[in-house]
């Protein structure tokens, strides 16, 4: 009977680990649908980007108040993992506060620090819930943003409530533990830590209950807290909050080229150089393949990682001049639609096997021509993103496909292309008149 809690905990941990691992493998396989692209150059610069943007959250501080609240949640869930490690070890070994003896007087200081972070998480989550549901910040739930309806709104609220409940369980567990220590009940008497800085305010309310009930409260809070964290870890793999993990590799592998530099297609660049006599034509011409992207398989693996890393914060859309002027384009929606396409492919795999192909495509079924044609390629969305996502790269590749593969471009674009071909300039006058505008009358 003594080992039953440990066995139950091991079963719970193994079950959560299995489902989380299965989900991670599926997401990895989905990202690998994208074309190969080398992002291993300049490791020192990439590491610096990751430290500044993912760990340091540098871009978040463009909006200081929100940044501080977000930092409280971020630190709470990063640093409090030490407390989670203790709970896991206690669950597996059948101990209670296993780190108390090795850490000695440092242990209560750490727990007090964790409790301050827990309170910070609760306060920040409450503020974010108010911003989402009462004050209704435009970029999070505004009437102009059709992508922020239904599940995306629920997802944001679920995760915030989840975090509040998990932190409350942690504080409740500590409060009950403190009372039982004071009463010298069972093994609680052996772990004298005293009351803690935040949970001490719950102690007077708990002091009125008998020890048997408080033991139940402490154990129930312990189990709820750790099982809740396991469920949370699984849930985020289905949620926009996957950015908790993917922000780090996504910033590391971000594009290091100057913003505004568009990547050329190697096969097209080679043809131009051959025409200009800068290169010799190869004996066996390389297969051109598809120009641009129609579906997610035509994008790069980094584009697909971008989609899974998107936090749906809307900073990109709020800075997009096309969106501000009422156009159909929302850079956030481009990333959400790309992720939706990947999720639908996953469902097809799970239901029909990995060889299954549906009749849908990213361009047309998820993202419209009106959206991609509205983009001005200004890079405002790329500049604003806290984790270096590039909606523009996806838009450009989709647009390339429409223009180069299907010859479907607006008439004004076709006129420009014709002028570039005949006059080497977008305007309809000969090259020898190109600088006439600069002549004095």
C-alpha positions in Angstrom: 0.0 0.0 0.0 2.9 2.4 0.8 4.0 2.3 -2.9 0.6 2.9 -4.5 1.0 6.8 -4.7 4.4 6.3 -6.3 3.0 3.8 -8.8 0.1 6.1 -9.7 2.4 9.0 -10.1 4.7 7.0 -12.4 1.7 5.9 -14.5 0.6 9.5 -14.8 4.1 10.8 -15.7 4.6 8.0 -18.3 1.1 8.6 -19.8 1.7 12.4 -20.1 5.2 11.8 -21.5 3.9 9.4 -24.1 1.2 11.7 -25.4 3.6 14.7 -25.3 6.3 12.8 -27.2 3.8 11.6 -29.8 2.6 15.1 -30.4 6.2 16.5 -30.6 7.1 13.8 -33.2 4.1 14.7 -35.2 4.8 18.4 -35.2 8.4 17.7 -36.1 7.3 15.6 -39.1 4.9 18.3 -40.2 7.6 21.0 -40.1 9.9 18.7 -42.1 7.3 18.8 -44.9 9.0 22.1 -45.9 11.9 22.3 -48.3 15.5 22.2 -46.9 17.2 25.4 -46.1 20.5 26.0 -44.4 20.3 28.2 -41.4 23.5 27.1 -39.6 25.7 30.0 -40.6 27.0 32.7 -38.1 26.2 30.6 -35.0 27.5 33.4 -32.6 25.1 35.9 -34.1 22.2 33.4 -34.0 23.0 32.6 -30.4 23.0 36.3 -29.6 19.6 36.8 -31.3 18.2 33.9 -29.3 19.5 35.3 -26.0 18.2 38.8 -26.6 14.9 38.0 -28.2 13.7 34.6 -26.7 15.4 34.8 -23.3 15.6 38.5 -22.9 12.3 39.3 -24.8 13.9 42.5 -26.2 11.2 43.3 -28.7 8.5 42.9 -26.1 9.7 46.0 -24.3 8.6 48.2 -27.1 5.4 48.2 -25.0 6.8 48.3 -21.5 3.7 47.6 -19.4 2.6 44.5 -21.3 6.3 43.4 -21.4 6.6 43.5 -17.7 3.4 41.5 -17.2 4.5 39.0 -19.9 7.9 38.7 -18.2 6.3 37.8 -14.9 4.5 34.9 -16.5 7.6 33.9 -18.5 9.9 33.9 -15.4 7.3 32.2 -13.4 7.1 29.2 -15.7 10.8 29.1 -16.4 12.2 29.4 -12.9 9.4 27.5 -11.1 10.5 24.4 -13.0 12.9 23.9 -10.2 9.9 23.4 -7.9 8.3 21.1 -10.5 11.5 19.0 -10.5 11.2 18.6 -6.7 7.6 17.5 -7.0 8.4 15.0 -9.7 11.2 13.5 -7.6 9.0 13.5 -4.5 6.3 11.7 -6.5 8.7 9.1 -7.8 10.7 8.5 -4.6 7.8 8.9 -2.1 9.6 11.7 -0.3 8.4 15.1 0.9 10.3 18.3 0.0 13.4 16.3 -1.1 15.5 19.5 -1.7 15.0 20.8 1.9 18.0 19.0 3.5 20.5 19.5 0.6 19.7 23.2 0.3 19.2 23.9 4.0 18.5 27.6 4.8 18.5 28.4 1.1 15.4 26.3 0.6 12.8 28.7 2.2 14.3 31.6 0.3 13.8 29.8 -3.0 10.2 28.8 -2.2 9.5 32.4 -1.2 10.9 33.5 -4.5 8.7 31.0 -6.3 5.7 32.2 -4.4 6.4 35.8 -5.5 6.6 34.6 -9.1 3.4 32.7 -8.6 1.6 35.8 -7.4 3.1 37.7 -10.3 1.7 35.1 -12.7 -1.7 35.4 -11.2 -1.8 39.2 -11.4 -0.5 39.2 -14.9 -3.0 36.6 -16.1 -5.9 38.6 -14.5 -4.8 41.7 -16.3 -4.5 39.9 -19.6 -8.0 38.4 -19.1 -9.4 41.9 -18.5 -7.6 43.2 -21.6 -9.0 40.4 -23.7 -12.6 40.3 -22.4 -13.5 43.6 -20.8 -11.4 46.4 -22.3 -11.1 44.3 -25.5 -7.8 45.5 -26.9 -8.3 46.0 -30.7 -5.5 43.8 -31.9 -6.5 40.9 -29.7 -10.3 40.9 -30.2 -11.2 43.8 -32.5 -14.1 43.6 -34.9 -11.8 44.1 -37.9 -9.8 40.9 -37.2 -11.9 38.0 -38.5 -9.1 35.5 -37.6 -9.6 36.3 -33.9 -13.0 34.7 -33.5 -14.1 31.5 -31.9 -11.3 29.1 -30.9 -8.3 31.6 -30.9 -10.2 33.7 -28.3 -11.1 30.7 -26.2 -7.6 29.3 -26.4 -6.1 32.6 -25.0 -8.6 32.6 -22.2 -8.2 28.9 -21.4 -4.5 29.1 -21.0 -4.7 32.2 -18.8 -7.3 30.6 -16.5 -5.2 27.4 -16.4 -2.2 29.3 -15.3 -4.1 31.1 -12.5 -5.5 27.8 -11.2 -2.1 26.1 -11.2 -0.4 28.9 -9.3 -3.3 29.0 -6.8 -2.9 25.3 -6.2 0.8 25.8 -5.5 0.1 28.5 -2.9 -2.7 26.5 -1.3 -0.4 23.5 -1.0 2.2 25.5 0.7 -0.3 27.1 3.1 -1.7 23.7 4.2 1.9 22.4 4.5 2.8 25.3 6.8 -0.1 24.7 9.2 0.6 20.9 9.4 4.3 21.7 10.2 3.2 23.9 13.0 1.0 21.1 14.4 3.9 18.6 14.1 1.7 16.2 12.0 3.4 13.1 10.6 6.2 13.7 8.0 5.3 17.4 7.9 7.0 17.8 11.3 10.3 16.6 9.7 10.3 19.4 7.1 10.3 22.6 9.2 10.4 25.5 6.7 8.1 27.9 8.4 5.4 29.9 6.7 6.1 31.4 3.2 5.8 35.0 2.1 2.6 34.8 0.0 0.9 31.6 1.2 1.1 32.8 4.8 -2.0 35.0 4.1 -4.0 31.8 3.5 -2.8 30.2 6.8 -5.4 31.8 9.1 -8.3 30.5 7.0 -6.8 27.0 7.0 -6.0 27.0 10.8 -9.7 26.5 11.5 -9.8 23.1 9.9 -8.8 19.8 11.4 -5.4 18.2 10.5 -7.0 15.3 8.7 -8.8 17.7 6.3 -5.6 19.7 5.8 -3.6 16.6 4.9 -6.3 16.0 2.2 -6.0 19.6 1.0 -2.2 19.5 0.8 -2.2 16.2 -1.1 -5.1 17.2 -3.4 -3.3 20.5 -4.2 0.0 18.6 -4.8 -1.6 16.2 -7.2 -3.7 18.8 -8.9 -0.7 21.1 -9.4 1.6 18.4 -10.9 -1.1 16.7 -13.0 -2.2 20.1 -14.1 1.3 20.9 -15.3 1.4 17.6 -17.2 -1.9 18.5 -18.9 -0.7 22.0 -19.5 2.5 20.7 -21.2 0.3 18.5 -23.5 -2.2 21.3 -24.2 0.4 23.8 -25.4 1.3 21.4 -28.2 -2.2 22.0 -29.6 -2.2 25.7 -28.7 -0.6 29.0 -29.9 1.3 28.7 -26.6 3.7 26.3 -28.3 5.8 29.4 -28.7 6.9 28.8 -25.1 9.2 26.2 -26.5 9.6 27.1 -30.2 10.5 30.8 -29.6 14.1 29.7 -28.8 14.9 27.7 -32.0 12.8 30.1 -34.1 14.9 33.1 -33.1 18.1 31.1 -33.4 17.3 30.1 -37.0 15.8 33.5 -38.0 16.9 35.2 -41.2 20.1 37.2 -40.8 19.8 39.1 -44.1 18.9 42.8 -44.0 15.2 43.4 -43.9 14.0 44.2 -47.4 16.4 41.8 -49.1 14.3 39.3 -51.0 15.7 35.9 -51.7 16.0 35.1 -55.4 15.2 31.7 -56.9 18.6 30.1 -57.7 17.4 28.6 -61.0 16.1 32.0 -62.2 19.2 33.8 -61.1 21.3 31.3 -63.0 19.3 31.8 -66.2 19.7 35.5 -66.0 23.4 35.2 -65.5 23.7 32.8 -68.5 21.7 35.3 -70.6 24.1 38.1 -69.6 27.1 36.0 -70.3 28.2 35.9 -66.6 28.0 32.1 -66.4 28.3 29.2 -68.8 25.2 27.1 -69.4 25.6 23.7 -67.6 25.7 20.5 -69.7 22.8 19.1 -67.7 20.4 21.9 -66.7 19.1 21.6 -63.2 15.4 20.8 -62.8 13.6 24.1 -62.2 10.7 22.7 -60.2 7.8 24.9 -59.1 8.1 28.7 -59.1 6.9 30.0 -55.7 4.6 28.1 -53.4 1.1 26.7 -53.8 1.0 24.5 -50.7 3.0 24.1 -47.5 5.4 21.5 -49.1 6.6 24.3 -51.4 7.6 26.5 -48.4 10.7 26.0 -46.3 10.9 24.2 -43.0 11.6 27.6 -41.4 8.3 29.0 -42.8 6.5 26.1 -41.2 8.3 26.5 -37.9 7.3 30.2 -38.0 3.6 29.1 -38.2 3.9 27.0 -35.1 5.8 29.7 -33.3 3.2 32.4 -33.8 1.8 33.7 -30.6 -1.2 35.4 -32.3 -0.3 38.6 -30.4 -1.3 40.7 -33.5 1.7 43.1 -33.3 2.4 42.4 -37.0 -1.2 43.1 -38.0 -1.4 46.3 -35.9 1.6 47.6 -37.8 0.6 46.5 -41.3 -0.3 49.5 -43.4 -2.5 47.4 -45.7 -4.5 46.2 -42.7 -4.7 49.7 -41.2 -6.2 51.0 -44.4 -8.9 48.3 -44.5 -7.3 45.8 -46.9 -8.0 42.1 -46.5 -4.4 41.4 -45.4 -3.6 40.4 -41.9 0.0 39.0 -41.4 -1.2 37.2 -38.3 -3.9 35.5 -40.3 -1.3 34.4 -42.8 0.6 32.6 -40.1 -2.6 31.2 -38.5 -3.9 29.9 -41.9 -0.5 28.2 -42.5 -0.7 26.5 -39.2 -4.4 25.5 -39.8 -3.2 23.9 -43.1 -0.5 22.0 -41.3 -3.0 20.8 -38.6 -5.4 19.6 -41.3 -2.6 17.6 -42.9 -1.9 16.1 -39.5 -5.6 15.1 -39.1 -5.4 13.4 -42.6 -2.3 11.5 -41.6 -3.8 10.3 -38.3 -7.1 9.2 -40.0 -5.7 7.8 -43.3 -1.9 7.2 -42.9 1.1 9.3 -43.8 0.7 8.8 -47.5 -2.7 10.5 -47.5 -3.1 13.6 -49.7 -6.2 15.8 -49.7 -7.3 18.0 -52.5 -6.7 21.3 -50.7 -3.8 23.8 -50.9 -2.6 26.7 -48.8 -3.2 29.2 -51.6 -6.9 29.3 -52.4 -8.3 27.2 -49.7 -6.7 29.0 -46.7 -5.1 32.2 -48.1 -6.8 34.2 -50.8 -5.4 36.2 -53.7 -6.8 39.3 -52.2 -4.7 38.9 -49.1 -1.4 38.3 -50.8 -1.9 41.1 -53.4 -2.6 43.6 -50.7 0.9 43.3 -49.2 3.3 46.2 -49.9 6.4 44.2 -48.9 7.3 46.9 -46.4 8.5 44.4 -43.7 6.6 46.1 -40.9 5.3 42.7 -39.8 8.7 41.2 -39.7 10.1 44.2 -37.7 7.3 44.0 -35.1 7.3 40.2 -34.4 8.8 39.4 -31.0 10.1 36.0 -32.2 11.4 37.0 -35.7 8.6 35.4 -37.7 8.3 36.4 -41.4 4.8 36.4 -42.8 6.2 38.4 -45.7 8.4 35.4 -46.9 5.3 33.2 -47.2 3.3 36.0 -49.0 6.1 36.5 -51.5 6.3 32.8 -52.3 2.6 32.5 -52.7 2.6 35.5 -54.9 5.4 34.1 -57.0 3.4 31.0 -57.7 0.3 33.0 -58.9 2.4 35.2 -61.2 5.1 32.9 -62.5 3.2 29.6 -62.6 -0.3 30.6 -63.4 0.3 34.1 -64.9 -2.4 35.5 -62.7 -1.4 39.0 -61.9 -3.4 42.3 -61.8 -3.4 44.1 -65.1 -1.3 46.9 -63.7 1.3 44.4 -62.7 1.4 42.9 -66.2 1.9 46.3 -67.7 4.9 46.9 -65.3 6.3 43.5 -66.2 6.1 44.3 -69.9 7.8 47.7 -69.4 10.6 46.0 -67.4 11.0 43.5 -70.3 11.1 46.1 -73.1 12.3 49.3 -71.4 14.2 48.0 -68.4 12.1 50.2 -66.1 8.6 50.0 -64.7 7.5 53.1 -66.7 6.5 53.2 -70.3 9.3 55.2 -71.9 12.5 54.3 -73.5 15.7 53.9 -71.5 17.4 57.0 -73.1 14.6 59.1 -71.6 14.9 57.7 -68.1 16.6 60.8 -66.6 14.6 63.5 -68.5 12.7 64.2 -65.3 15.9 65.7 -63.8 16.5 68.1 -66.6 15.8 71.8 -65.9 13.1 73.5 -68.0 
